[in-house]
Amino acid sequence: MARPAIKITIIDRLGKHPCHRGHKVGDTFDFDSERGKLCPMACHVAFPYIDILRYGGKIPHQEDGCATFCCPDVDTINVFKIEKIDR
């Protein structure tokens, strides 16, 4: 059985400054094939959520198969949505 795909989308920006990596609301990344394009700080925060979703867990207070998180850059605060996509 193939493991689920993971799609990461930037859904909002709460900070006052643009992302130093150039990410914008609406950008989408396939975790398996495009993780090198994703900001390393955001990827570091995303990984535990991805691991939980990919292997059958659920994030409290989140819809099934999804998680939202913020990047750790306080000046930018991009908000990301992770979606598990069953193949």
Number of C-alpha atoms within 10 A of each C-alpha: 4 6 11 15 16 21 18 25 18 21 15 15 20 13 14 10 13 15 17 10 10 9 17 15 13 12 13 18 18 17 19 10 10 12 13 12 13 19 15 13 11 18 17 13 14 21 12 11 18 23 12 14 22 19 11 11 13 16 14 8 7 10 11 14 19 19 22 18 16 19 22 14 14 12 15 18 20 24 19 23 17 23 22 20 14 11 8
